[in-house]
Amino acid sequence: MREIVFDTETTGLDPKTGDRMVEIGCVEMINRVQTGNTFHRYFNPQRDMPAEAERVHGLSEAFLADKPLFAAEAQAFLDFIGDAPLVAHNAGFDFGFINNELTMVGLPIVDTARMVDTVRIARARHPGAKNSLDALCTRYGIDRSHRTKHGALLDAELLAQVYVELMGGRQIGLELAADAVVVETVATDTAIATTAVRERIFRPARPHGASPDELAAHAKFLESIKDPLWLAE
């Protein structure tokens, strides 16, 4: 199963008030294993960069000034993600910005039915615990020492490791003996449903009735028992 784990960086929190996406990083996974195939772009947002946003991701207005507009990379992005499920941390936020950018350039938006939100999965797995990306990396022993600021590709790579752990760890995807297991996972607002389909090899039943010699030996044994309980009144 092909999945895309992704993250975005933006100028702020709300595309409806003029905030724009300035970076996107996508990591391809096949059967929950990173393939090494990625999509990473910076974008010129055609507006200023608020200081509070720059403190988070370190992307300045000057750095982004010569980067392409989203319109120039939109089709390449859509070609990369294809029809795969899209995994993100607090996915509604990232989908909001992606779909706002697609709408601005006249392209179809990405269906939110493809959205897999690792925040919701983490809340179901660890109710009451901290479920930020940093907290989940710590919980699962994932090294994030090289993460000094938010970065879309780096965060997507970390999230890919977290996602594997949230969905059961590295044993997912292993094939044991002759049985082939296909697992499809659907994340909902309140729960995680996992359906497994196992290919089984059916064999005819073995003969299990007693032979005539065995029946005769059993009868002879019963005759040797004096005052059996099953004959008591």
Rosetta silent file (secondary structure, phi, psi, omega in degrees, C-alpha in Angstrom):
SEQUENCE: MREIVFDTETTGLDPKTGDRMVEIGCVEMINRVQTGNTFHRYFNPQRDMPAEAERVHGLSEAFLADKPLFAAEAQAFLDFIGDAPLVAHNAGFDFGFINNELTMVGLPIVDTARMVDTVRIARARHPGAKNSLDALCTRYGIDRSHRTKHGALLDAELLAQVYVELMGGRQIGLELAADAVVVETVATDTAIATTAVRERIFRPARPHGASPDELAAHAKFLESIKDPLWLAE
SCORE:     score description
SCORE:     0.000 S_00000001
   1 L     0.000  129.118  179.541    0.000    0.000    0.000 S_00000001
   2 E   -91.941  131.474  176.347    1.370    3.406   -1.020 S_00000001
   3 E  -134.914  151.384  176.277    1.004    6.287    1.447 S_00000001
   4 E  -116.988  120.029  174.026    2.373    9.825    1.492 S_00000001
   5 E   -97.261  129.761 -174.379    3.449   11.361    4.805 S_00000001
   6 E  -143.476  165.244  176.187    3.722   15.134    4.524 S_00000001
   7 E  -149.032  155.244  177.531    4.105   18.410    6.383 S_00000001
   8 E  -127.536  155.785  167.622    3.794   22.089    5.511 S_00000001
   9 E  -120.748  146.300 -170.721    5.238   25.347    6.786 S_00000001
  10 E  -138.936  176.192  176.206    3.221   28.552    6.457 S_00000001
  11 L   -85.845   -8.128 -177.560    3.172   32.280    7.165 S_00000001
  12 L   179.902 -156.315 -169.798    0.563   31.799    9.884 S_00000001
  13 L  -104.082  -13.761 -170.398   -2.394   29.791   11.081 S_00000001
  14 L  -140.865  109.683  178.777   -5.303   30.626    8.779 S_00000001
  15 H   -64.953  -21.359 -179.155   -5.374   30.668    4.973 S_00000001
  16 H   -70.012  -19.155  179.207   -8.757   32.427    5.103 S_00000001
  17 H  -105.264   15.361  175.131   -7.048   35.550    6.459 S_00000001
  18 L   103.182   -0.449  177.105   -4.301   35.598    3.844 S_00000001
  19 L   -70.105  149.040 -174.879   -1.727   33.205    5.264 S_00000001
  20 L  -129.174  158.381  174.637    0.132   31.168    2.652 S_00000001
  21 E   -82.724  134.047 -178.807    2.079   27.927    2.423 S_00000001
  22 E  -117.796  -11.710  179.060    5.845   28.463    2.069 S_00000001
  23 E  -156.304  143.711  172.246    7.203   24.899    2.234 S_00000001
  24 E  -139.431  139.287  176.568    5.976   21.367    1.706 S_00000001
  25 E  -132.085  129.330 -177.409    7.768   18.077    2.294 S_00000001
  26 E  -126.228  139.375  179.414    6.397   14.667    1.295 S_00000001
  27 E  -123.524  126.298  178.830    7.776   11.193    2.029 S_00000001
  28 E   -85.260  135.342  174.058    6.635    8.137    0.097 S_00000001
  29 E  -127.273  138.957  173.152    5.989    4.914    2.002 S_00000001
  30 E  -119.802  120.134 -176.920    5.165    1.490    0.598 S_00000001
  31 L    52.280   43.478  176.210    3.730   -0.947    3.141 S_00000001
  32 L    65.364   23.348  175.962    4.848    1.452    5.895 S_00000001
  33 E  -121.229  128.994  178.794    8.490    1.481    4.723 S_00000001
  34 E   -65.953  131.125 -177.941   10.104    4.687    3.455 S_00000001
  35 E   -89.192  -14.811 -173.585   11.181    4.246   -0.170 S_00000001
  36 E    92.321   -7.303  178.989   13.558    7.227   -0.261 S_00000001
  37 E   -86.383  123.023 -176.066   11.307    8.957   -2.796 S_00000001
  38 E  -133.593  163.252  172.096   10.446   12.485   -1.611 S_00000001
  39 E  -131.758  123.666 -176.278    8.917   15.756   -2.821 S_00000001
  40 E  -142.575  125.120  179.895   10.245   18.976   -1.275 S_00000001
  41 E  -143.734  147.491  166.167    9.640   22.569   -2.355 S_00000001
  42 E  -104.127  150.771 -179.305    9.845   26.113   -0.994 S_00000001
  43 L  -131.123  143.643  170.856    7.388   28.714   -2.274 S_00000001
  44 L   -77.834  116.919 -176.091    7.363   32.482   -2.553 S_00000001
  45 L   -80.800   -5.510 -178.917    4.207   33.466   -0.629 S_00000001
  46 L    57.597   37.657  175.789    4.035   36.931   -2.268 S_00000001
  47 L  -161.821  176.567 -179.706    3.608   38.550    1.139 S_00000001
  48 L   -74.283  164.553  176.008    5.596   39.355    4.267 S_00000001
  49 L  -109.118  110.445  177.825    6.768   36.772    6.777 S_00000001
  50 L   -58.105  143.807 -176.655    5.486   37.470   10.309 S_00000001
  51 H   -60.089  -38.082 -178.498    8.236   37.333   12.937 S_00000001
  52 H   -66.708  -33.933  177.258    6.412   34.700   15.012 S_00000001
  53 H   -71.660  -41.396  179.629    6.173   32.365   12.014 S_00000001
  54 H   -63.030  -33.988  177.980    9.836   32.885   11.104 S_00000001
  55 H   -63.630  -29.066 -179.049   10.838   31.973   14.665 S_00000001
  56 H   -75.708  -51.152 -172.690    9.135   28.602   14.184 S_00000001
  57 H  -111.538  -10.112  175.932   10.585   27.548   10.818 S_00000001
  58 L    75.381   12.522 -178.361   13.411   30.006   10.148 S_00000001
  59 L   -95.566  112.245 -176.088   12.218   30.865    6.626 S_00000001
  60 L   -90.307  163.059  175.931   12.676   34.563    5.998 S_00000001
  61 H   -60.540  -38.963  179.293   11.053   36.764    3.394 S_00000001
  62 H   -64.996  -42.390  179.532   14.490   37.269    1.813 S_00000001
  63 H   -62.348  -39.047 -175.231   15.148   33.510    1.601 S_00000001
  64 H   -84.436   -8.365 -172.587   11.793   32.879   -0.098 S_00000001
  65 L   -59.336  -36.088 -178.214   12.007   35.842   -2.488 S_00000001
  66 L   -99.818   10.253  179.954   13.567   33.851   -5.356 S_00000001
  67 L   -82.934  155.911 -177.656   11.576   30.638   -4.781 S_00000001
  68 L   -68.905  158.637  171.428    8.879   29.596   -7.283 S_00000001
  69 L   -74.297  156.356  178.452    5.209   30.337   -6.815 S_00000001
  70 H   -57.337  -36.477 -177.703    3.007   27.414   -5.820 S_00000001
  71 H   -55.748  -33.113 -177.820    1.349   27.603   -9.236 S_00000001
  72 H   -73.515  -21.446 -175.605    4.618   26.565  -10.899 S_00000001
  73 H  -115.254   -1.295 -172.729    4.900   23.389   -8.787 S_00000001
  74 H   -59.608  -46.297 -177.532    1.246   22.499   -8.202 S_00000001
  75 H   -67.962  -37.372  176.954    0.978   19.855  -10.910 S_00000001
  76 H   -61.749  -39.283  176.826    4.271   18.246   -9.906 S_00000001
  77 H   -62.641  -47.706 -179.040    2.914   18.005   -6.362 S_00000001
  78 H   -64.188  -37.552  178.001   -0.350   16.414   -7.536 S_00000001
  79 H   -64.684  -37.637 -178.756    1.554   13.970   -9.734 S_00000001
  80 H   -67.490  -45.855 -175.349    3.723   12.943   -6.777 S_00000001
  81 H   -75.229  -26.003 -179.994    0.887   12.280   -4.346 S_00000001
  82 L    55.184 -134.153  179.262   -1.270   10.500   -6.939 S_00000001
  83 L  -109.649   19.641 -176.256   -4.287    8.881   -5.297 S_00000001
  84 L   -72.510  152.144  168.902   -2.451    7.729   -2.147 S_00000001
  85 L   -59.178  146.279 -176.483   -3.728    8.345    1.393 S_00000001
  86 E  -115.636  118.277 -173.563   -2.121   11.468    2.869 S_00000001
  87 E  -103.733  126.680  178.215   -0.755   11.251    6.418 S_00000001
  88 E  -148.793  159.885  179.032   -0.129   14.405    8.448 S_00000001
  89 L   -93.189  117.990 -168.382    0.038   15.552   12.056 S_00000001
  90 L    60.671   57.859 -167.970   -3.043   17.689   12.697 S_00000001
  91 H   -60.538  -30.490 -179.689   -3.918   16.957    9.079 S_00000001
  92 H   -58.193  -37.228  178.004   -6.858   19.358    8.866 S_00000001
  93 H   -61.611  -51.318 -176.699   -4.431   22.289    9.178 S_00000001
  94 H   -67.308  -40.682  177.430   -2.202   21.081    6.325 S_00000001
  95 H   -61.448  -38.539  179.149   -5.134   20.113    4.100 S_00000001
  96 H   -58.435  -43.934 -179.146   -6.592   23.577    4.619 S_00000001
  97 H   -72.472  -42.487  179.073   -3.468   25.257    3.275 S_00000001
  98 H   -60.615  -47.353 -177.544   -2.946   22.818    0.400 S_00000001
  99 H   -69.043  -30.107  174.653   -6.533   23.122   -0.778 S_00000001
 100 H   -65.272  -43.840  179.456   -6.433   26.892   -0.453 S_00000001
 101 H   -65.222  -41.333  178.966   -3.356   27.004   -2.695 S_00000001
 102 H   -63.731  -40.686  178.725   -4.928   24.602   -5.221 S_00000001
 103 H   -63.132  -40.200 -178.629   -8.102   26.682   -5.305 S_00000001
 104 H   -63.767  -27.283  179.685   -6.105   29.863   -5.921 S_00000001
 105 L  -103.575    9.761  173.586   -4.528   28.349   -9.050 S_00000001
 106 L    76.949   25.500  178.222   -7.766   26.802  -10.322 S_00000001
 107 L  -107.132  154.989  179.495   -6.935   23.142   -9.657 S_00000001
 108 L   -61.954  142.160  178.487   -9.184   20.536   -7.985 S_00000001
 109 L   -75.603  164.554  177.506   -8.744   20.278   -4.234 S_00000001
 110 L   -85.180  127.729 -178.282   -7.548   17.126   -2.495 S_00000001
 111 L   -62.843  127.057  179.783  -10.436   15.088   -1.091 S_00000001
 112 H   -69.005  -10.621  174.076  -10.317   15.100    2.713 S_00000001
 113 H   -65.106  -18.222  178.364  -11.469   11.462    2.634 S_00000001
 114 H   -85.063   -3.275 -172.371   -7.809   10.700    1.870 S_00000001
 115 E   -78.426  129.322  172.153   -6.710   12.371    5.113 S_00000001
 116 E  -119.913  114.004 -173.524   -5.045   10.313    7.847 S_00000001
 117 E  -100.701  111.502 -177.875   -4.504   12.416   10.982 S_00000001
 118 H   -71.472  -21.214  174.064   -1.774   11.116   13.280 S_00000001
 119 H   -63.933  -45.888  179.867   -2.899   13.441   16.079 S_00000001
 120 H   -65.617  -38.238  177.211   -6.235   11.631   16.228 S_00000001
 121 H   -64.080  -44.674 -179.407   -4.520    8.251   16.036 S_00000001
 122 H   -62.984  -39.729  178.840   -2.147    9.249   18.855 S_00000001
 123 H   -64.152  -35.402  177.076   -5.035   10.449   21.035 S_00000001
 124 H   -71.112  -36.169 -179.667   -6.745    7.091   20.585 S_00000001
 125 H   -76.746  -38.175 -173.281   -3.514    5.210   21.387 S_00000001
 126 L  -130.972   66.996 -177.377   -2.396    7.450   24.273 S_00000001
 127 L   -60.594  134.963  178.089   -5.430    9.216   25.764 S_00000001
 128 L    84.628   -8.687 -178.807   -4.512   12.063   28.080 S_00000001
 129 L   -93.390  164.921  173.592   -0.845   12.106   27.024 S_00000001
 130 L   -71.109  134.013 -175.487    1.034   14.788   25.105 S_00000001
 131 L  -128.506   29.613  170.756    0.801   14.016   21.412 S_00000001
 132 L   -69.432  164.524  178.529    2.940   16.664   19.744 S_00000001
 133 H   -60.290  -41.532  178.292    5.464   15.386   17.197 S_00000001
 134 H   -60.824  -45.737 -178.211    8.285   16.041   19.680 S_00000001
 135 H   -63.434  -39.928 -179.404    6.456   14.155   22.453 S_00000001
 136 H   -70.336  -37.034  175.337    5.750   11.178   20.194 S_00000001
 137 H   -60.768  -42.391  177.948    9.372   11.039   19.029 S_00000001
 138 H   -64.011  -45.385 -178.430   10.433   10.917   22.675 S_00000001
 139 H   -59.926  -38.668 -175.718    7.849    8.251   23.514 S_00000001
 140 L   -99.312    7.640  175.795    8.984    5.994   20.680 S_00000001
 141 L    68.575   33.345 -179.943   12.718    6.647   21.000 S_00000001
 142 L   -94.173  125.665 -175.775   13.029    8.399   17.621 S_00000001
 143 L   -69.227  121.828  176.492   16.112   10.628   17.358 S_00000001
 144 L  -127.134   24.603 -176.351   15.177   14.261   16.709 S_00000001
 145 L   -64.341  -23.215 -179.323   18.402   15.849   17.919 S_00000001
 146 L   -87.239    3.353 -178.454   18.968   17.367   14.457 S_00000001
 147 L   -97.230   91.678  179.146   15.609   19.190   14.585 S_00000001
 148 L   -90.959  -29.403  173.818   16.460   22.702   15.750 S_00000001
 149 L  -137.111  164.920  175.331   13.564   24.343   13.887 S_00000001
 150 L   -66.093  139.729  174.143   10.470   23.096   12.115 S_00000001
 151 L  -147.897  135.142 -170.259   11.132   21.987    8.539 S_00000001
 152 H   -61.851  -47.063 -177.908    8.564   20.369    6.270 S_00000001
 153 H   -71.031  -43.522  178.462   10.692   17.529    4.897 S_00000001
 154 H   -59.922  -45.889 -179.076   12.465   16.822    8.183 S_00000001
 155 H   -66.022  -35.415  177.427    9.171   16.780   10.068 S_00000001
 156 H   -66.016  -38.475  178.682    7.607   14.511    7.440 S_00000001
 157 H   -66.822  -40.906  176.046   10.506   12.063    7.800 S_00000001
 158 H   -65.261  -43.039 -179.373   10.141   12.053   11.598 S_00000001
 159 H   -63.634  -34.461  178.009    6.378   11.676   11.312 S_00000001
 160 H   -59.916  -40.290  177.893    6.805    8.693    8.991 S_00000001
 161 H   -68.448  -41.448  178.172    8.721    6.918   11.768 S_00000001
 162 H   -62.247  -42.775 -178.494    6.132    7.932   14.358 S_00000001
 163 H   -59.092  -42.953  177.728    3.304    6.739   12.088 S_00000001
 164 H   -59.242  -44.178 -179.864    4.836    3.274   11.815 S_00000001
 165 H   -66.482  -41.025  179.377    5.030    3.047   15.612 S_00000001
 166 H   -61.742  -31.964 -176.865    1.471    4.317   16.064 S_00000001
 167 L   -93.751   11.405  172.423    0.228    1.635   13.695 S_00000001
 168 L   123.356   -4.556  176.324    1.956   -1.240   15.474 S_00000001
 169 L    93.299 -174.278 -171.248    5.681   -0.980   14.901 S_00000001
 170 L   -68.723  -14.998 -178.017    8.108   -2.533   12.470 S_00000001
 171 L   -71.466  -14.683  178.360    6.430   -5.933   12.399 S_00000001
 172 L   -62.524  135.328  177.506    3.752   -4.545   10.117 S_00000001
 173 L    95.316  -11.822  177.946    4.203   -5.834    6.598 S_00000001
 174 L   -71.828  144.917  175.231    6.082   -8.996    7.531 S_00000001
 175 L  -108.726  125.776 -176.653    4.875  -12.200    5.909 S_00000001
 176 E  -105.728  127.027  178.163    4.975  -15.238    8.162 S_00000001
 177 L    51.857 -133.054 -176.211    5.311  -18.728    6.699 S_00000001
 178 L   -92.474   -4.092 -176.825    2.844  -19.339    3.865 S_00000001
 179 E   -84.968  131.071  174.717    0.232  -16.889    5.114 S_00000001
 180 L  -107.089  127.611 -176.404    0.007  -13.536    3.331 S_00000001
 181 E  -115.841  130.369  175.033   -1.608  -10.778    5.335 S_00000001
 182 E  -114.189  125.587 -177.611   -2.954   -7.563    3.859 S_00000001
 183 E  -117.004  127.898  175.341   -3.780   -4.815    6.355 S_00000001
 184 E  -116.712  127.087 -176.468   -5.875   -1.765    5.544 S_00000001
 185 E  -114.447  132.618  178.028   -6.043    0.964    8.189 S_00000001
 186 E  -122.962  121.237  177.883   -8.682    3.666    8.359 S_00000001
 187 E   -96.746  127.944  178.211   -8.306    6.514   10.846 S_00000001
 188 L  -113.560 -178.650 -178.721  -11.548    8.189   11.917 S_00000001
 189 L   -63.917  -32.568 -170.727  -12.308   11.095   14.230 S_00000001
 190 L  -119.905  -10.126 -174.715  -12.745    8.886   17.268 S_00000001
 191 L  -157.589  173.448  176.464  -11.139    5.529   16.606 S_00000001
 192 E  -123.964  122.521  179.740   -8.842    3.460   14.455 S_00000001
 193 E  -107.822  128.823  178.537  -10.275    0.491   12.617 S_00000001
 194 E  -121.584  126.064 -178.778   -7.911   -2.161   11.316 S_00000001
 195 E  -115.958  126.611  179.844   -9.136   -4.911    9.041 S_00000001
 196 E  -114.365  134.362  176.830   -6.959   -7.919    8.279 S_00000001
 197 E  -117.190  121.684 -176.389   -7.595  -10.375    5.478 S_00000001
 198 E  -114.866  129.606  175.501   -5.628  -13.602    5.702 S_00000001
 199 L   -80.636  121.853 -176.668   -5.202  -16.084    2.918 S_00000001
 200 L  -112.998  148.763  174.915   -5.673  -19.557    4.419 S_00000001
 201 L  -101.890  116.243 -177.819   -4.842  -22.979    3.058 S_00000001
 202 L   -95.065  134.855 -179.466   -7.716  -25.381    3.729 S_00000001
 203 L  -120.978  149.270  178.189   -7.013  -29.095    4.067 S_00000001
 204 L   -65.466  150.639 -179.594   -9.474  -32.026    4.201 S_00000001
 205 L   -64.377  144.559  178.094  -10.265  -33.403    7.657 S_00000001
 206 L   -78.975  147.802  174.024   -8.167  -36.312    8.830 S_00000001
 207 L   -61.202  131.341 -177.616   -9.876  -39.697    9.509 S_00000001
 208 L  -132.743    4.861  177.393  -10.523  -39.837   13.244 S_00000001
 209 L   -76.128  150.810  179.415  -12.921  -42.783   13.823 S_00000001
 210 L   -72.579  143.926  178.156  -11.719  -45.818   15.844 S_00000001
 211 L   -78.371  164.227  176.832  -10.792  -48.949   13.872 S_00000001
 212 H   -56.369  -41.581  179.148  -12.528  -52.335   14.576 S_00000001
 213 H   -62.270  -40.176  179.240   -9.426  -53.604   16.421 S_00000001
 214 H   -66.950  -38.062  178.024   -9.412  -50.475   18.610 S_00000001
 215 H   -65.271  -41.010  179.682  -13.108  -50.901   19.410 S_00000001
 216 H   -65.577  -41.115  179.880  -12.571  -54.573   20.346 S_00000001
 217 H   -65.161  -37.487  178.984   -9.623  -53.695   22.594 S_00000001
 218 H   -66.219  -42.432  179.189  -11.694  -51.018   24.299 S_00000001
 219 H   -63.155  -41.466  179.240  -14.578  -53.418   24.945 S_00000001
 220 H   -63.213  -38.816  178.376  -12.218  -56.001   26.401 S_00000001
 221 H   -63.997  -40.548 -179.704  -10.741  -53.353   28.714 S_00000001
 222 H   -64.879  -35.569  179.419  -14.180  -52.381   29.980 S_00000001
 223 H   -64.923  -25.160 -176.971  -15.001  -56.028   30.770 S_00000001
 224 L   -80.881  -10.250 -178.017  -11.952  -56.159   33.046 S_00000001
 225 L   -87.505  124.173 -178.502  -13.240  -53.384   35.284 S_00000001
 226 L   -89.428  134.741  178.065  -15.129  -54.684   38.331 S_00000001
 227 L    51.197   59.498 -179.983  -18.196  -52.770   39.539 S_00000001
 228 L   -64.468  146.069 -177.162  -17.872  -49.826   37.112 S_00000001
 229 H   -61.537  -34.516 -175.225  -19.458  -46.605   38.293 S_00000001
 230 H   -71.456   -7.395  175.508  -21.565  -46.226   35.163 S_00000001
 231 H  -104.215   -2.574 -178.577  -23.475  -49.412   36.097 S_00000001
 232 L   -71.780  144.346  179.268  -24.129  -48.365   39.702 S_00000001
 233 L   -85.189    0.000    0.000  -27.764  -47.651   40.600 S_00000001
